[in-house]
Amino acid sequence: MAQNISVRSIFNPFLAGNLVQYVIWRFSVQDFSLFSSLGRTHVTYIPINGKWIYLFAIKDLFNREIIGWELGSTLETEHLLKAFEKALSRRRYPKEVIFHSDRGVQYASDDFRKVLNTNEFVQSMSRKGNCYDNAPMESFFKTLKVEEVYRRKFNTIREAQYFLFDYIERYYNRKRRHSALGYLTPVEFRERITA
């Protein structure tokens, strides 16, 4: 099996608080005023020939759509920034959008925080050691692994890219129905709201 990798996290109470718990408490995810006002991001590991590749993904919590993602052979922040750039090219976000993540070093990096500040986004981070604070991303990655990753053996990053593109862009966003969205797909839900 793939080698063990440990992920460093940064605990600095002055970095960013957990703002998401207050937003979710005050509003329903299907409140139309929240459209594109809350993003989630996370990274997961995918095995390839006894090694790991890393999938950075960004989800719009309003309609559960994966709006940016990037595969990388390392956990470097550059892959997160590419996923974030893709998300920004697909959505026009208003100012003060909350982007939530865990406390991984990529999310605490100066480069990522600079991009958030440049776009006037607000950073939110999970409490230390609390995976439940980022449950929507944990849930997506579990679904991805059960429905796609564990059913295949990827031999190359290019092969993984092909199948993950097919799963995320063609299936998850456009065909997979969500009970929380009234059994619509993420794209159907967004199109119905913005029509």
N, C-alpha and C positions, 0 to 999 in steps of 0.2 A: 504494500500500500504506500501511499504518498508519505513523504517525510513530514515530521511534526514541525510546525511553524508556530511561533508564538507572536501574537500581535501586541504591540505596545499600545498602551493607552495613556492619556495624560489626565491627571486629576489636578486641576487648578480651579478652585472655586470662582476665580475671577474671569475665566475664559468665557463661559456662557452658561446661563441657567437653563432649566427645563421649562420652557415656555409652553410647550405643547399641552401639558396636563391642564393648563388653565383654558386654553382655546377649546379643547375637546369638551371640557366640563361645561363651558358656556354655550357652545353651539353644536348643532347636529352637523355631521359631515355632509349631509345633503342640504344644508342651508345654502341657498344660491349666492349669498354674499361672500361665501368662502371660496368661490370658484378661483382656482389657481392662487390661493392665498396661503397654502400650507404644503410644503414639500418635504419629503423624507429621503434620506440617502443612507446607503450602507454598502458593505463589500462582503462577498462570500468567496469561498474556495471551490474550485472545480478540478477534479483529478484528470491528469493527462499523462499516461505512461509513467506512473510512479512519481510524478512531480505535480505541482499545483500551478494553475493559472487563477487569476483573480477577476471576478466580475464586480465592477462598480455600477450601481444602479441608482436612479433617481425616480421617485414615484410622486405623482400629483395625488395627494390624499383625497381631493374632492371627488375624483372619478376612478381612482385606483389605477390610472394609466401609467405605465412605465414610459417616461418621456425622455430619458437619457440613460445611456449605458455604454460601458467600455470594458473590453477585456484587456488584461495586461499580464505580462509574465512576472511582474514584481508588484509590490504594494506601494509603489511610489505615488506621490500626490499627483503627478502629471496625468495619470489615468483618471483620477477623480475629476481633475479639471477638464479633461476631454469629455467626460460624461456630462458634466455641468454645462459645458459649451453646447453640447447637443440639445440638452433640455432647454436652454435659453433660445436656441434657434427654432424650437417647436412651440414655445409659449411666449406670449407677451405678458410678463408679470408686472403687476402694480408695485409701487414702492412698499416697503415694510412687509414683504412676504416673509414668513417664518420658514426657515429651512432647518430641519431637525436631523440629528445624527447621534451616533454614540460618541465616545470620547477618544476614538482612534487618532493616532498622530496625524493622519492625513487631514482630518477635519479641524484639528487644532493648528495646522500649519499656517505660517504667515501668508503663503501664496493663496490658499483657499479663503482665508479670512479677508484678504485683500479683494478677491473677486466678489465676495458677499458685500463688502463695504462699497465697492465701486457701483454695484447694482442696487444699493440701498436696501439690502435684505437684512433680516434680523436672524442671528444665529441662535439656535436652541440645541442643547446637548442633553443626553440622557443622564440620569443620576449614575454615579459610579457603580459599575457591576450590576446594572438593572436592565436586562434585555427587554423587559416588558414595556419600557418607555418607547422603544422603537418596534413595537409588535407588528405594525403593518409591513415593515420591510422584512422582518423575520418570517412572517407568514408568506410573503411573496417568494422568498428564497426556498422555504420548505416546499411550497407548491411547485416551483421550478424544478427542484431536485427530484421530487417524487414523480412528476409527470414527464420529465425530459432527461435530466442528467443521469439518474440511476438506471435508466433503461438503455443507455448506450455506453460504449467505451470510446472516448475521443482519443485519437492518435496524434493529432496536431492541433495547434491553436486555430489554424484556418478552418479545420473541420468543426471545432467547437463554435467558432464564430458563425459558420453557416447554420448549424442547428439551433443555436441560441437566437440568432436573428429570426429564423422561422418561428420559433416558439414565442418570443416576446412580441415581435412586430405583426406577425400574421395570425397567431393563435391567441395569446394572452390578451392583447389589447383589442383585437377585432372579433374574436369568436367566443372567448371564454366568458360565460355569464356569471354575474355576482349577485347573490341574494340581497346584499346590502344596497345594490343599485336597482332593485326591482326586477331582477333577472335580465338586466340589459348588460351588454358588454361595456367596457370603459369608453370606447369610441362612440357607441350608440348613445350612452348616457350624456357624454359631452355634447354631441351633435344635437340631441333633443333639447338640452338646456340652452344652447347658444343659437338655436334656430330662430 
